[in-house]
Amino acid sequence: MIPSPSSRRFNSTSGITLIEMLVVVGIVSIVLTIAFPNVTSGLDGIRLKTAVDRVGSFWSAARQRADRFQTPVQVTVDPQENELRAASVANDWSTSFDLSNRLHVAGLQEPQRYLLYPGAPSPDFRLMLESESGGQAGIKVNVFTGVPEDWDGDAPK
């Protein structure tokens, strides 16, 4: 004889208990506590690398503007404003790049200005960025090719 569905009794051992749930939540909490610093430091590294790449693109755009329109372009690194600015000397073009509020220019107190002359080699441009947690990444421009490159800050200025 097959029992009817209404007469079936549920077994008291099916499902999970509150204790089992608390143990699982505790284990997950411990794993997250251990992994959190590694995840956030990884995010800082990504943020720094992205900013360095964008600074390189900014420099290249200013260089191309100078060469294309045959007019000098001034690039300013302003640590107080936490930004880079580029403007043609003829005052017919300007742009800026605002760094993240979590990043800042390392080692500079006063603004630095660089002039990009059409057809001339690039000036010696080196810039170190620093995150809130102290991570650093830098960029330099190869004076012969004018191409931005990663820079670890070891080379003397």
C-alpha positions in Angstrom: 0.0 0.0 0.0 1.4 3.4 -1.1 0.9 6.2 1.4 -1.0 9.2 0.2 0.8 12.5 -0.1 -1.2 14.0 2.7 -0.2 11.2 5.1 3.5 11.4 4.4 5.6 12.6 7.3 8.6 14.8 6.7 11.8 13.4 8.1 13.1 15.6 10.9 16.7 15.2 9.5 16.0 16.9 6.1 17.2 20.5 5.6 19.9 22.4 7.4 20.0 23.6 10.9 20.8 27.0 12.2 24.1 25.8 13.6 25.2 24.6 10.2 24.2 27.9 8.6 26.2 29.9 11.2 29.3 27.7 10.6 29.1 28.3 6.8 28.6 32.1 7.3 31.6 32.1 9.7 33.8 30.3 7.3 32.8 32.6 4.4 33.5 35.6 6.7 37.0 34.4 7.5 37.8 33.8 3.9 36.6 37.3 2.9 38.6 38.8 5.7 41.8 37.2 4.5 41.1 37.9 0.8 40.0 41.6 1.2 43.5 43.2 1.4 44.7 41.3 -1.6 41.6 42.3 -3.6 41.9 46.0 -2.7 45.7 46.1 -3.4 45.0 44.6 -6.8 42.4 47.3 -7.5 45.0 50.0 -6.6 47.4 48.4 -9.0 44.8 48.4 -11.8 43.9 52.0 -11.0 47.5 53.1 -11.1 48.2 51.2 -14.4 45.1 52.7 -16.0 46.1 56.2 -14.9 49.6 55.8 -16.2 48.3 54.6 -19.6 45.9 57.5 -19.8 48.7 60.0 -19.0 50.7 58.4 -21.9 47.7 58.9 -24.2 47.3 62.5 -23.0 51.0 63.2 -23.8 50.7 61.6 -27.2 47.6 63.6 -28.0 49.4 66.8 -27.1 52.4 65.7 -29.2 50.2 65.0 -32.2 48.5 68.3 -31.8 51.8 70.1 -31.9 53.0 68.2 -35.0 49.7 68.3 -36.9 49.0 72.0 -36.5 52.6 73.1 -36.4 52.2 75.1 -33.2 53.9 74.6 -29.9 51.8 73.0 -27.1 52.5 73.5 -23.4 51.8 70.5 -21.1 51.4 71.4 -17.4 51.6 68.9 -14.5 49.8 70.6 -11.6 50.1 68.6 -8.3 47.9 71.1 -6.3 45.0 70.6 -8.8 45.9 67.0 -9.3 45.6 67.3 -13.1 47.5 67.6 -16.3 46.7 70.4 -18.8 47.7 70.9 -22.4 47.1 74.1 -24.4 48.4 75.4 -27.7 50.5 78.5 -27.5 48.1 80.1 -30.0 45.3 79.6 -27.4 43.0 77.9 -29.9 43.0 74.5 -28.2 43.2 73.2 -24.7 42.4 70.1 -22.8 42.9 68.7 -19.3 43.2 65.3 -17.6 42.0 65.1 -14.0 43.6 62.3 -11.9 41.4 60.2 -9.7 40.8 61.5 -6.2 42.5 58.3 -5.0 45.7 59.1 -7.0 48.1 62.0 -6.8 51.3 63.2 -8.4 54.3 62.0 -6.3 57.4 64.1 -5.6 56.2 67.4 -7.0 55.2 70.4 -5.0 55.0 73.1 -7.8 53.5 72.8 -11.3 55.9 71.7 -14.0 55.6 72.9 -17.6 56.8 71.3 -20.8 56.8 72.7 -24.3 56.3 70.4 -27.2 57.6 72.0 -30.4 56.5 70.7 -33.8 59.0 68.3 -35.3 61.4 68.6 -32.3 62.4 65.8 -29.9 60.2 65.5 -26.8 61.5 67.0 -23.6 62.6 64.7 -20.7 59.1 64.0 -19.2 58.9 61.7 -16.1 55.9 61.4 -13.9 55.3 59.3 -10.8 51.8 58.6 -9.6 51.0 57.4 -6.1 47.8 55.8 -4.7 46.3 56.3 -1.2 47.8 53.0 -0.1 51.4 54.0 -1.1 51.6 52.1 -4.4 53.5 53.9 -7.2 53.6 53.7 -11.0 55.4 56.0 -13.3 55.7 57.0 -16.9 58.5 58.6 -18.9 58.8 59.7 -22.5 61.6 58.4 -24.6 63.4 61.6 -25.7 64.5 60.0 -29.0 61.2 58.5 -30.1 58.7 60.5 -28.1 56.9 57.3 -27.1 55.6 57.1 -23.5 57.0 54.1 -21.5 56.4 52.6 -18.1 58.9 53.9 -15.6 59.7 52.4 -12.2 61.4 55.6 -10.8 64.8 54.1 -10.4 66.5 56.0 -13.2 67.8 59.4 -12.2 66.1 62.5 -13.6 
